[in-house]
């Protein structure tokens, strides 16, 4: 599972590099889970102050520090499709993707942000839908006033 910064960490320049930061979960030398915020060049910007016995504990700590899941893994996409009880064709058709394209996403192809947003609108929880709508509202340009 991949994570993206929800808030600007103190050590990161918010202008450009925040959009390229990501959180990675990994096992350390003591076979314990840790999280690291890395920039586009894989330099560690921030990291967990402790290590965790399970990946789940590590994910929860990362969320407490302001990081949230962004991208569903291939396995989670397949589980989500099966949970709603749809075939690949029906599931992916709803967001404008062919069956073969959907199959590639379920096998691990990177899902870009616009498609992730469509998936959240089509199949996400009410809270996820509201978050996507707020993100889209921020992107909408301010209406131009007519000069009369």
HELIX and SHEET records of a PDB file:
HELIX    1   1 UNK A   17  UNK A   20  5                                   4    
HELIX    2   2 UNK A   55  UNK A   64  1                                  10    
HELIX    3   3 UNK A   74  UNK A   84  1                                  11    
HELIX    4   4 UNK A   88  UNK A   93  1                                   6    
HELIX    5   5 UNK A   99  UNK A  106  1                                   8    
HELIX    6   6 UNK A  113  UNK A  123  1                                  11    
HELIX    7   7 UNK A  126  UNK A  139  1                                  14    
SHEET    1   A 2 UNK A   2  UNK A   5  0                                        
SHEET    2   A 2 UNK A  67  UNK A  71 -1                                        
SHEET    1   B 3 UNK A  22  UNK A  27  0                                        
SHEET    2   B 3 UNK A  33  UNK A  38 -1                                        
SHEET    3   B 3 UNK A  44  UNK A  47 -1                                        
END                                                                             
